[in-house]
Amino acid sequence: MGRRIDVRWSREGKVILTQGENVDETSGESSWTLAMSSSGSLPPGSYRVELTEDGKSVTTIPFQIK
């Protein structure tokens, strides 16, 4: 039975991108990135990425771009 993995990116408390996929394998790897198409750089601010598994929060990682 698979699991749903979702990643939610926020800047200054506002969700700017949601990504996710269904995972059926018991092992492996996947990656998600946040990138700006116009300048290639993220604008300054307070960011947060939250990882959820089947709708339950697994971890939240705050970071700052100056």
C-alpha positions as CSV (number, residue, x, y, z in Angstrom):
1,M,0.0,0.0,0.0
2,G,1.4,3.4,-1.0
3,R,1.9,6.6,0.8
4,R,1.3,10.2,-0.2
5,I,4.2,12.6,0.3
6,D,3.6,16.3,0.0
7,V,5.9,19.3,0.2
8,R,4.6,22.8,0.9
9,W,6.9,25.8,0.4
10,S,6.0,29.1,2.1
11,R,7.4,32.6,2.1
12,E,6.5,35.2,4.7
13,G,3.6,32.8,5.8
14,K,2.1,32.5,2.4
15,V,2.2,29.2,0.5
16,I,4.0,29.7,-2.8
17,L,4.3,26.1,-4.1
18,T,2.9,22.7,-3.3
19,Q,4.4,19.5,-4.7
20,G,3.8,15.9,-4.0
21,E,3.5,12.3,-5.3
22,N,2.2,8.9,-4.4
23,V,5.0,6.5,-3.3
24,D,4.5,2.8,-3.7
25,E,8.1,1.6,-3.3
26,T,9.5,0.7,0.2
27,S,12.8,2.4,-0.6
28,G,14.3,4.9,-3.1
29,E,14.7,8.6,-3.4
30,S,13.1,11.7,-4.8
31,S,13.8,15.4,-4.7
32,W,11.8,18.6,-4.8
33,T,13.2,22.1,-5.4
34,L,12.0,25.6,-5.2
35,A,13.4,27.9,-7.9
36,M,12.5,31.2,-9.5
37,S,12.2,31.1,-13.3
38,S,12.6,34.8,-13.9
39,S,15.8,35.6,-12.0
40,G,17.1,32.2,-10.8
41,S,17.4,33.6,-7.2
42,L,14.8,33.4,-4.5
43,P,13.8,36.9,-3.2
44,P,14.9,37.8,0.3
45,G,12.6,36.7,3.1
46,S,11.6,34.1,5.6
47,Y,10.8,30.7,4.1
48,R,9.5,27.4,5.4
49,V,9.3,24.0,3.8
50,E,6.9,21.4,5.3
51,L,7.0,17.7,4.5
52,T,3.8,15.7,5.1
53,E,3.2,12.0,4.8
54,D,-0.4,10.9,4.3
55,G,-1.6,14.3,5.5
56,K,0.5,14.2,8.8
57,S,3.3,16.7,9.3
58,V,6.7,14.9,9.3
59,T,9.1,17.9,9.5
60,T,9.2,21.7,9.0
61,I,12.4,23.5,8.0
62,P,12.5,27.3,8.3
63,F,15.2,29.2,6.4
64,Q,16.1,32.8,5.6
65,I,17.2,34.3,2.3
66,K,19.1,37.6,2.8
